[in-house]
Amino acid sequence: MTRVWMLPVVLVLSGAVVATGLALRGDPVMAAVLLVLFVLFAGMNSPLIFPRTVPAAEARRRSAVDGRPVVYWRPGCTYCLRLRLRLGRDASRLHWVDIRRDPAGAAEVRAANGGDETVPTVFVADRPHTNPDPSWVREQLPPAA
């Protein structure tokens, strides 16, 4: 679990160091701006903006019941972030599996991508789609109840 927070923590700490240096040189406004930017970037790369993740086995079970796609992702992945942001509120209608937390999910991604952990990998009806267009993913969602 600590691995998923490593990049956000490093970004916040780096921003704090840079901001402190700027503040000590007499530029508190630029220090504040950069610190805010580092914190925002850390937030975008944290698991906080993604819907709650579930283990791969649970995601497959839920998908079989409700027909919703399963998204395999990892924190720090810009393509995963792009998918999440472009889906907007519809992202919560998908089943998300963090491959850093779930070795079985990582194994499924490797099996689907020739041994590579390429994410996002979206499974729709047990068929993998690597880095699909977010609008296509939205079309795969069953109608909202």
Helices and strands as residue ranges (DSSP letters): H 2-24, H 28-44, G 47-49, H 56-66, E 70-73, H 78-87, G 88-93, E 95-98, H 103-112, E 121-124, E 127-130, H 134-139
